[in-house]
């Protein structure tokens, strides 16, 4: 399982789940404001502290790939993007 997080726009992140299981999709579907974008094959989620924290809590360390240009994650989460 790998979670790839990139910026979608100023208010949203794009999350790609590689090697996911049904519980992972169910977790993403519980995020308020999330939307599946089938052409891009990513979930668009709100770029908010509680959403970032829920992703970090849900998926174990080492399963994340966060775009290095997303320095905003540092501010929201309090750690470097490469964890």
C-alpha positions in Angstrom: 0.0 0.0 0.0 1.2 3.4 -0.9 -0.5 6.8 -0.4 0.6 9.5 -2.8 -0.4 13.0 -1.8 -0.1 16.0 -4.1 -1.6 19.5 -4.3 -4.8 19.7 -6.4 -5.4 23.4 -5.9 -5.1 25.9 -3.1 -8.0 24.3 -1.1 -7.6 20.6 -2.1 -5.1 17.7 -2.1 -5.1 14.8 -4.5 -4.7 11.4 -2.9 -3.8 8.3 -4.9 -4.0 4.9 -3.2 -1.8 2.2 -4.8 -2.4 -1.3 -3.6 -5.4 -0.4 -1.6 -7.8 -2.5 0.3 -11.6 -2.0 0.7 -11.2 -0.5 4.2 -8.8 2.2 2.8 -11.5 3.3 0.3 -14.1 3.2 3.0 -11.9 5.5 5.1 -11.4 8.0 2.2 -15.2 8.0 1.5 -15.8 9.1 5.1 -13.8 12.3 4.6 -16.3 15.2 4.3 -15.9 17.0 1.0 -14.0 14.2 -0.7 -14.6 13.5 -4.4 -13.4 10.7 -6.7 -12.0 12.0 -10.0 -12.1 9.0 -12.3 -10.2 10.5 -15.2 -7.2 11.3 -12.9 -7.7 8.3 -10.7 -7.3 10.3 -7.5 -9.4 11.4 -4.6 -9.7 15.1 -4.2 -9.9 16.0 -0.5 -10.1 19.2 1.4 -6.7 20.6 2.4 -7.4 21.0 6.1 -5.5 20.1 9.3 -8.0 17.6 10.5 -8.0 15.8 7.2 -4.2 15.7 6.9 -4.1 14.4 10.5 -6.6 11.7 9.8 -4.5 10.5 6.8 -1.3 10.4 8.8 -3.1 8.6 11.6 -4.8 6.0 9.3 -1.8 5.0 7.3 1.5 3.7 8.9 4.7 5.5 8.4 6.5 4.5 5.3 3.3 4.2 3.2 3.3 7.9 2.3 4.7 9.7 -0.7 4.1 13.4 -0.2 5.0 15.9 -2.9 8.1 17.8 -1.6 6.7 21.1 -2.8 3.8 20.6 -0.3 5.5 22.5 2.5 2.0 23.4 3.8 1.9 19.9 5.2 4.7 20.8 7.5 2.6 23.7 8.9 -0.5 21.5 9.2 1.1 18.4 10.5 4.2 19.8 12.2 6.7 17.4 10.5 8.7 17.3 7.3 6.9 15.9 4.3 9.3 13.0 4.0 8.5 11.9 7.5 
